Structure formats: structure tokens, C-alpha cells
């Protein structure tokens, strides 16, 4: 049989620079390659495998649903979708949910909802979405347009109009861009792909105040920070804010594609039949997996996420070449003296899967990772940083 890398090069579009690992199986936070090597996983599929690989309860629920009703479309009622929506609303205090397939789709839905909300109340022309410089909200043309990084604004012109950017933790920058055309402010509370950069609490509260006073919708992208990643179910809880719209994806499905938008009271009835849709949105199998994720994200596990994050941070801060560690819970960015991509590749050679975010090393381990697995991974990281 041909080597996977050869077949990949022949048949798959070259949109990713892959690490040199041919994955075969996984359990908890350990991945096994085709050649039998094992790797500690500090990536969880970029924050997706929230319960680690092949959690027994998750597998059982997904297998059962796949053998019962795998898909039917949103033209009919299905209990997995409705039960998951009820659980999300009960958990977050939000009013309604829209299901889709990814974070980019969820962010598109938030953008459309904010513009329709404003159009319904104020007419045309009030459509600008303010977003942060250094943000990342997806790879569709519109979510790229909402992404505040010039590197993404190439090749695909024309981009969608109606976006303006302000600097993180800079109230004056926000104020300068507020005008009568603004209908929404879109933020990540911790900028993930932008380098694991948390926003200051006072700055977030100032944004929320502006939104309340001017009837501007507050849109929070929790695609990476949500579903327990920071030690709270929503990162919003750390900041004490109640957004009008929240996007979720990644860890929600525990390994299956799913996205969701949570609607607050203002937005609950903005979208009507035909205003938006997604063929696979609310897929029964994905929703069954997500229900298991929510059931396991209890207070004990969330507390463990915070404790494990603190443990990792303390250990890493004492390692060679480490300048600082940023983030919350198990969403951590490490500022290092060296090339982060080269260091990540060196970690993989020794048996540790770790990510990068701009110049930083980035950790997004499974929320259920054990201390033994953490220690094995940190030992490797320390070895690599000591060279």
C-alpha cells in the first residue's frame, strides 16, 4: 500500500502544511500512529475532541444514533436536536439556538442576525459590524472579511463590505469607529488564532455598555473559548457579560462537525422561515454526541479544567526559553524565545502534539486529560526547550 503522505500529495488539495504524523487511533489524550508510536495530545484536534479520543459514552451515543436515525433534514422534528437546544438554553440562559456545521457558519449566522435586527428596526444603512484587529472568525468570504488580519485579505477580492476594525483593549479606538451605521460589535474574548490574547475585563465591559446604550448587538465568538475550554462553560462567564449572540462549534460535538448560535432575548425571533438555513444543521448523530459532551461538563470537570490550566502554566513558566504564558483554563499560549513552528515540529519528533498561534506555542488539550498525560507532555516540552 502506498504511503499516506504520497497519496495525500496526489489526491488532496494542498491547503494544509501537515505535521509528520500518520494517525491511526487514539484513546483519551494519547494518539497512536500507523507505525505504532504514541503521542501525547495537547491539541484535541484544534480544540474539538473535548472529551479526548473515543470516550466510551460518547461512542455509545453516536453509534446508537447512527443506527437509529442519521439524518432527516430540518423540515421535520427530531428529539436529539431539540433536546440539545433545550440543554444549551438551560445551561447558558439564552433563549433559542440555531444549528449549523462549523464555527464560520455560526459566525455568518450572527452577522446576518445582527443586520436583520437592525434593518427591521432602523431600516437600511445600519449594517456595519465592528470587529477587533488581530481577530479570526472563519474562512468563508464574509467571515474572512470580518477577520482583522491583513494576511487573510489577499487573493479573494472582492471581500464583503460592512466591516470596520478597532484595537483590542483600546476604548478610544472603538469610540472613533462608532457611527450611525454600526449594528453589531463582534469579539473573541481570547483571540485564538491571533495568538491567544485575552481581552481586559474593563474593556469588555465598556463594549457591553456601548451596545446597551446604542442598541447595538454584542456578538461573542466562542468557537474556540466555549464549551468548557476556559474552565467555564462560556468564557463570557469570566467577564460577567450577557451577549445578544454567541457562536459555538469545535468542542461542542466532541469530534463531530457541529456549530451553534445562541440567541439572547433581543434576537430570539429575528430570523423567520427562509431567512437562514443549513442542510445538515442539527444532525441527529452530531447532536447525540454533543449531548454527551454537555452531560459530562459538570462543575467538577470545569473546576478541573481551571486547576489543570494553572498546573500547566506554573510548570511551563519555569522552563527554558519561556517568556510568558497567556490564556485561561486549557486554552494557553506560550511566548517563547525561538521559532514556534520549529519547536512544535521538534516536540512531535519526541512524542508531543502541540499547536502554534502566530509566534506562540499553543495548547488546547482535551478537557479530560489526566495529570499523568500532562506530565508526560510537559517532560517532552521541557526537553525540547532545553536544547
C-alpha positions in Angstrom: 0.0 0.0 0.0 1.3 3.5 -0.9 2.5 5.7 1.9 -0.3 8.0 3.2 1.8 11.1 2.6 2.3 10.1 -1.1 -1.4 9.5 -1.5 -2.2 12.8 0.3 0.1 14.7 -2.1 -1.5 13.0 -5.1 -5.2 13.4 -4.2 -5.8 16.0 -1.6 -5.7 19.8 -2.3 -2.6 21.3 -0.8 -4.4 23.7 1.7 -2.5 22.4 4.8 1.1 22.1 5.8 0.8 18.8 7.7 3.0 17.6 10.6 4.8 14.4 10.0 2.3 12.1 11.8 0.2 9.4 10.2 -2.5 8.9 12.8 -4.2 5.5 13.2 -6.1 5.5 16.5 -6.5 7.4 19.8 -7.7 7.0 23.3 -8.0 9.7 25.9 -5.1 12.1 25.2 -2.8 9.5 23.5 -2.6 9.1 19.7 -1.1 6.1 18.1 0.4 6.4 14.6 0.4 3.8 11.8 4.0 2.8 12.8 2.9 2.1 16.4 4.4 5.2 18.0 2.4 7.0 20.7 2.0 10.8 21.1 0.6 12.9 24.0 -2.0 15.2 22.5 -2.0 18.8 23.6 -4.2 19.8 20.5 -7.5 17.9 20.7 -8.0 18.4 17.0 -7.6 22.2 17.5 -10.0 22.2 20.4 -12.5 19.7 19.0 -12.1 16.5 21.0 -13.2 18.0 24.3 -13.6 14.5 25.9 -10.4 13.2 24.3 -10.4 10.4 21.8 -13.1 7.8 21.8 -14.8 8.5 25.1 -16.9 5.3 25.8 -20.2 7.1 26.5 -19.7 9.4 23.5 -19.0 6.5 21.2 -22.0 4.6 22.5 -24.4 7.6 22.0 -23.1 8.3 18.5 -23.3 4.6 17.4 -26.8 4.2 18.8 -28.0 7.4 17.0 -26.3 6.4 13.7 -28.1 3.1 13.8 -31.4 4.8 14.6 -31.7 8.0 12.5 -28.7 9.5 10.9 -30.3 12.4 9.1 -33.7 13.7 8.0 -33.4 17.5 7.5 -34.8 20.4 9.3 -38.2 20.1 7.6 -39.1 17.6 10.4 -38.8 17.4 14.2 -36.0 15.3 15.8 -35.5 14.8 19.5 -31.6 14.9 19.6 -31.7 18.4 18.1 -34.5 19.7 20.3 -33.1 18.2 23.5 -29.6 19.7 22.8 -31.1 23.1 22.2 -33.0 22.9 25.4 -29.9 21.8 27.3 -27.9 24.7 25.8 -30.5 27.3 26.6 -30.9 26.0 30.1 -27.2 26.0 30.7 -26.5 29.5 29.3 -29.7 31.4 30.0 -30.1 32.2 26.3 -33.5 31.9 24.5 -33.0 30.0 21.3 -30.5 28.1 19.2 -29.7 27.8 15.5 -27.6 24.7 14.5 -25.1 24.6 11.6 -21.9 22.7 10.9 -18.9 24.9 11.8 -17.7 28.0 13.5 -17.5 30.0 10.3 -21.2 29.2 9.6 -22.2 30.1 13.2 -20.4 33.5 12.8 -22.1 34.1 9.5 -25.4 33.5 11.2 -24.6 36.0 13.9 -23.6 38.6 11.3 -26.9 38.1 9.3 -28.9 38.2 12.5 -27.4 41.5 13.6 -28.0 43.1 10.3 -31.6 41.9 10.1 -32.3 43.0 13.7 -31.1 46.5 12.7 -32.9 46.5 9.4 -36.2 45.6 11.0 -35.9 48.4 13.5 -34.0 51.2 11.7 -34.2 50.4 8.0 -31.4 50.2 5.5 -27.9 51.6 6.1 -27.3 50.5 9.6 -25.3 47.4 8.8 -21.6 47.9 9.9 -20.1 45.2 12.1 -17.1 46.4 14.2 -14.5 43.7 14.9 -11.1 43.6 16.5 -7.8 43.9 14.8 -5.9 40.6 15.0 -9.2 38.6 15.2 -10.1 35.5 13.4 -13.7 34.5 12.6 -13.6 31.9 9.7 -12.6 31.2 6.2 -15.7 32.0 4.2 -15.5 35.2 2.2 -17.7 37.0 4.7 -16.0 35.7 7.9 -12.6 36.5 6.3 -14.0 40.0 5.8 -14.8 40.1 9.5 -11.3 38.9 10.4 -8.9 41.6 11.4 -5.7 40.3 9.9 -4.3 41.6 6.7 -2.7 38.2 5.8 -6.2 36.8 5.2 -7.2 39.7 3.0 -5.4 38.6 -0.2 -6.3 36.7 -3.4 -10.1 36.5 -2.9 -11.3 40.0 -3.7 -13.8 41.4 -3.6 -14.5 40.9 0.1 -17.8 41.5 1.7 -18.3 45.2 2.7 -19.6 46.4 6.0 -16.8 45.7 8.4 -14.5 48.0 10.4 -11.8 47.2 12.9 -10.7 48.6 16.2 -7.8 47.8 18.5 -8.1 45.4 21.4 -8.1 47.0 24.9 -8.3 50.5 23.4 -11.6 52.3 24.2 -10.7 55.3 22.1 -10.1 53.1 19.0 -13.6 51.7 19.5 -15.2 55.2 20.0 -13.5 56.5 16.9 -15.3 53.9 14.7 -18.8 54.2 16.2 -21.2 55.9 13.9 -24.8 55.6 12.9 -24.1 52.7 10.5 -23.0 50.3 13.3 -25.4 47.4 14.1 -23.1 45.0 15.9 -19.7 44.5 17.7 -18.1 41.1 17.2 -15.3 40.0 19.6 -13.4 37.0 20.8 -12.8 37.2 24.5 -9.5 35.4 24.0 -8.1 35.9 20.4 -7.2 32.3 19.5 -5.7 32.2 16.0 -4.4 35.7 16.7 -2.0 34.4 19.4 -4.1 33.5 22.5 -4.6 37.1 23.6 -7.2 37.7 26.4 -9.2 40.9 26.4 -9.1 43.1 29.5 -12.3 42.9 31.6 -12.8 46.7 31.8 -12.5 46.9 28.0 -15.2 44.1 27.5 -17.5 45.9 30.0 -17.1 49.1 28.1 -18.1 47.4 24.9 -21.1 45.9 26.5 -22.1 49.3 27.9 -21.9 50.9 24.4 -24.0 48.1 23.0 -26.7 48.6 25.6 -26.8 52.4 25.2 -26.9 52.4 21.4 -29.0 49.3 20.8 -26.0 47.7 19.1 -25.9 43.9 19.3 -23.0 42.3 21.1 -21.7 39.2 19.2 -19.2 37.0 21.0 -17.3 34.3 19.0 -16.9 31.4 21.4 -16.0 28.9 18.8 -12.7 28.2 20.5 -13.3 29.5 24.0 -16.7 27.9 24.6 -17.9 24.6 25.9 -15.6 24.5 28.9 -12.3 25.3 27.3 -11.5 28.1 29.7 -12.9 26.5 32.8 -16.4 28.0 32.4 -19.0 26.7 30.0 -18.8 30.0 28.2 -15.8 32.4 28.5 -18.4 35.1 28.9 -18.9 33.9 32.5 -15.3 35.0 33.4 -16.2 38.5 32.2 -19.7 38.7 33.7 -21.4 39.8 30.4 -24.6 38.6 28.7 -24.2 38.9 24.9 -27.0 39.1 22.4 -25.5 36.4 20.2 -22.9 33.7 20.9 -21.3 31.3 18.4 -20.2 27.8 19.4 -18.5 24.9 17.4 -15.3 23.0 17.9 -15.6 21.2 21.3 -19.4 21.1 21.2 -19.6 18.0 19.2 -16.8 16.2 20.9 -15.3 15.2 17.5 -18.2 15.6 15.0 -19.0 18.7 12.9 -21.5 21.0 14.6 -21.9 24.7 15.1 -24.5 26.7 17.0 -25.7 30.2 17.6 -27.2 31.1 20.9 -29.8 33.9 20.7 -30.5 36.2 23.6 -33.9 37.7 24.2 -33.4 40.6 21.8 -32.6 38.3 18.9 -34.8 35.2 19.7 -37.3 35.9 16.9 -35.3 37.9 14.4 -34.9 35.1 11.9 -38.0 33.6 10.4 -38.7 30.8 7.9 -36.4 31.2 4.9 -34.1 33.8 6.5 -31.4 31.3 7.1 -30.8 27.5 7.0 -28.3 24.6 6.9 -29.0 21.2 5.4 -27.0 19.3 8.0 -27.8 21.7 10.9 -29.0 19.8 13.9 -27.9 16.5 12.5 -29.1 13.8 14.9 -25.7 12.0 15.2 -23.8 15.2 15.9 -26.4 16.3 18.4 -26.3 13.0 20.2 -22.5 13.4 20.6 -22.9 17.0 21.8 -25.4 15.9 24.5 -22.8 13.6 26.0 -20.3 16.5 26.0 -22.8 18.7 27.9 -23.7 16.0 30.3 -20.0 15.5 31.3 -19.2 19.2 31.5 -20.3 19.4 35.2 -19.0 21.7 37.9 -16.3 19.1 38.9 -14.9 18.8 35.4 -14.9 22.6 34.8 -13.1 23.1 38.1 -10.5 20.5 37.0 -10.0 22.4 33.7 -9.1 25.6 35.6 -6.8 23.6 38.0 -5.1 21.8 35.2 -4.5 25.1 33.4 -3.0 26.6 36.5 -0.8 23.5 36.9 0.4 23.6 33.3 1.1 27.3 33.5 3.2 27.1 36.6 5.2 24.2 35.2 5.8 25.9 31.8 6.7 29.3 33.2 9.8 27.7 34.8 11.0 26.1 31.5 13.9 27.4 29.4 13.1 29.9 26.6 9.6 30.6 28.0 8.9 34.4 28.3 5.2 34.2 29.4 2.1 32.1 29.4 -1.3 33.6 28.4 -4.9 32.3 28.3 -7.4 30.7 30.6 -8.1 27.1 31.6 -6.9 24.7 28.9 -6.5 27.4 26.2 -2.9 28.5 26.7 -0.4 30.4 24.6 3.4 30.2 25.3 5.6 33.1 24.2 9.0 31.5 23.5 12.5 32.6 22.6 12.7 30.7 19.3 10.7 29.7 16.2 7.4 28.3 17.4 6.8 26.1 14.3 10.3 24.6 14.6 9.7 23.9 18.3 6.3 22.3 17.6 7.9 20.0 15.0 10.7 19.1 17.4 8.0 18.2 20.1 6.3 15.9 17.6 9.5 14.1 16.9 9.8 13.3 20.6 6.1 12.3 21.0 4.1 15.5 21.8 1.5 17.0 19.6 1.3 20.8 20.2 0.0 23.7 18.2 1.2 27.2 17.2 -0.6 30.5 17.1 1.4 33.2 15.3 4.8 33.3 17.2 3.5 31.3 20.2 3.2 27.7 21.1 -0.5 26.9 21.7 -2.0 24.2 24.0 -5.6 23.0 23.6 -5.5 19.6 25.3 -8.7 17.5 25.9 -10.6 18.8 28.9 -10.4 15.3 30.3 -6.6 14.9 30.0 -5.1 13.2 33.0 -2.2 14.6 35.1 -0.1 11.6 34.1 -0.7 12.6 30.4 0.0 16.2 31.2 3.3 15.3 32.9 4.4 13.2 30.0 3.7 16.0 27.6 5.4 18.6 29.7 8.5 16.5 30.1 8.8 16.4 26.4 8.2 20.1 26.0 10.9 20.8 28.6 13.4 18.6 26.8 12.8 20.4 23.5 13.0 23.9 25.1 16.2 22.9 26.9 18.2 22.3 23.7 
